[in-house]
Structure formats: structure tokens, C-alpha cells
Amino acid sequence: MKAKNIITLASLAGVPLIMVLGNSMLIPVLPKMKSALDISQFQVSLVITLFSVPAGLVIPIAGFLSDRISRKKIIVPALILYGLGGVVALLGVFLFNNSYLVIMAGRILQGIGAAGTAPIAMALASDIFTGSERSKALGLLEASNALGKVVSPILGSLIGLIAWYTTFFVFPVLCIPIALAVWFFVKDPTTNKQGESVTKYLQDLKRIFKGKGIHLLSSLLGGSVALFILFGTLFYLSDYLEKKYGMEGVMKGFVLAIPVLAISITSVTTGIVTQRKTHNYKYFVVGGLILLGISNLLIPFFIENIYIFITALVIGGIGGGLVLTCLNTIITSSVVMEERGMITSLYGAVRFFGVAIGPPVFGLLMEISNLATFGTAGGLAFFSAGIVFLFVNPKLAQAKGEVSAQKQGSRQTWRKIIYETITLRNSLGRLILKPALKPKKRKDEKQKEGEKETEMEMTQEELTAEFAGTKKK
């Protein structure tokens, strides 16, 4: 990958990293927030939900605007709004008596800002990179997302040692430099293109789902279920580790980081391994969902054994990494560039809905039993694996326009190779054809030289004979 592309990818990778801090960094401090604000378990789960639901609702609008205007012109203001929401939440703690409602207002603002970040960055990366580089780029973006999940519980735990509300200060501090990096270092190929009307947008969306609806819906289900289980499990862990083991601060952050570290490592590895094996994406997704199901079915039976419990979390993290990385490529490659913004936006929306539903559903199931909590999650993972296996079509995981362009490019490449080989302009022609032509030239030359030598010999014989005859006389 060229140095310029590396800088572009590094700038884009900061976007999903900052987005994921919005939920994962707050999870370790939720028990302290619950105590400080004197709220219920369900109310504290809304800190996650009221961020994710607005994001899920606004993402399709952000996708439409990114297709109509420019992806970069959506990402940068969205990052600024994201940081502003953190400022509102922080001010609410100090300036208002009912700080819970102000914090929720700040979280809603952050959710709206988050809608224009990672999903649009994913679409922009798909526009910039093509072929095998796209799979690698999307794998790195997913790894950045997962890395944010790894760092954020530890970061949240560390900052939470000062006070639980200081976590809100991190958002404006990080959002501004990332926004500047995207603005100055990322070249947007969708800039200054002709926009389309809302009616045309909806017609295109209807046409896409008419031809690929089952394939896309099955893929969207797999992604939302994976994140539902991940954030539900993290929400459960945050409360369980504190109550069961009295684990707080950095140690709790490290334990919460285990499953998402597994996701991060798996995402990078999967992006590299699968970049030339597009037909295997579906099976990686199915395998990942099965691993998630196995992980969740193990947890209620071995929850008292910390080692098996952590092993189950790692297995689930590996499964999540397989699912999310491969689905990124399947979904973005199922449509052409002009349609990619709307589809990745829908994908981002259902991912956020999975994140939003996970904590409150797990919170309600936790009051029943561990078996009900993780049995439900495991069963949902196996159900999704079956749906993906039956209805996701690997042949649709590459847009027709791009396939045609690749075929045309392949034809032009072969024509160029054949022409340059015949005319001896490339190494192949010089190595194969040129040596084959040289012996023929040498043979002709040798034949001519032989004839000359024969003539010379005959001339010498005639002179000798003539000289001998003259001497006799």
C-alpha cells in the first residue's frame, strides 16, 4: 500500500475508534453513575440506548446526504457535533439540579453526531480502495473499531478514578484532531458529484432490495445480532465483576477489554486472510455466529469458574471479529459506489439498534437468571447463523459494475501483454521470442559464410592448378 494511502487509511481509522468510545468508555463507570445519580438499572442502561437509537435513526439520512453532497462534508461536522454532546453532558453535571436529563440530552446529541462517523467512513474507504485492498482497508477499520472497544474500557476505568463524569471530557479532546485529519488528509472521490432527489433515492433503495433484499437483510441481521450480544455481555460484565469479585477501576477495564481484544486481533487477521477469497466470506460469518452461540451457552454453566468464563469470552470475541469484518465487505461490495452510502448507512443503523437493544434486554433477563440471559443470546446467534447460511449469496458480494470494470480491465491487460510480447517490448518477449529468432539469423549467416569459403577454396584450387600447368610448360 502506498504511503499516501496509508495516511488516508490512518485518518479514516480514527473515525470508528472515536465513535466506539461513545458507549464502551462509559460501560465501566455505569455502576458509579447509577449510585451517584440514584437511578435504576434500567435507567442507567438508557445511557447506552439513548446514544444508539438516535444514531440508528439518523444514519440513513446521513447516508443519503453523503451520497448527495460528499462523504467528507458529513463526517467532519458529525465529529464536531459528537464532541459538543460530550460538553453538554459534562456541563449538565455541574450546572443543573436534574443532571440525569441533561446528560441524556447530551447523549442524544452525541448519537446524532455518531450517525455521520463510522458508517460513512466505511463507505468512503470502499470508494477509495478497490479489489483486495478494499478487504484489507475495511478489516483495518473494523480493527480500529474493535481497538477502540479494547482501549475504551481501560481508558474509562482510568479516567473514572478521578470522577465518573470526567469521561465526557474525552470526547471534545479527541474529536477535533480527528476531524482535522479527515478534512486535510483524505481525498473524497464523491465530492462535487451531481446529487439526486429524495424520490430517486427511495426508488434506488427499493430497486436494490428488490434484487438483493433477502441477501442484504440476512447480512444486516448477522451484524446486529453480533453487536447485540457483545454490548449486552459487556453491560452484564460491568455489573457482575463489581458485585461478584469486587473488581473496580483498571482491573475491571482489563477484563472488559478481553472479548473486544479478541475481536480486534481477529478483525486484522481476517481482513488479511480473506482479501483474495471473496467466496469464503459467507462461511466465515456463519462460523463466527456459531462461535458466538457456543460462547454464550458455555457461560451460564461455568460462570463460577473464572478461567472457563474468560475462555468463553475470548471464543465469543473471535466469533464477533469474524462476523463483523466479513459482513463489512459483503455488504459494501454488494452495491456500486453510487449506492454504497445508503446501504452502509442502513448497515450502520441496524448495528446501532443491536447496540441499543443489548443492554436493556440483558438488564431485564439478568433479573430472571443467567441461563435465561445467555441462553437467549446463544439461541439468537445460532438462529442468525442458519439465516446467513441459507440466504446470503456470495455471488452478490461484488457489484456488477465493478465486476464488469474488472473484466474489462483484465481484457485490456491481456491485450497489452500480448502486443508487447509480440513486439519484443517486454521481458516476456525478450526472453522467449527473441532467442527463438536469433538462431535462424545465425544459420543464414553461416550458410552465406560457407558459400563464400567454398568459393574461396575453389578459387585457390584453380590458381594452384593454373600455376602448376604453367610450370610444366
SULKACOR-V151414 format. One record per helix or strand of 3 or more residues. SS is the DSSP state (a for helix, b for strand). FROM is the first residue (numbers start at 1). TO is the last residue. Records with the same first field share a line. If there is no record, write none. Layout:
SS->FROM-TO  FROM-TO
//
This chain:
a->3-27  30-37  41-68  72-95  99-114  118-128  131-160  164-185  198-245  249-273  278-302  306-332  337-366  370-391  394-396  400-422  427-472
//
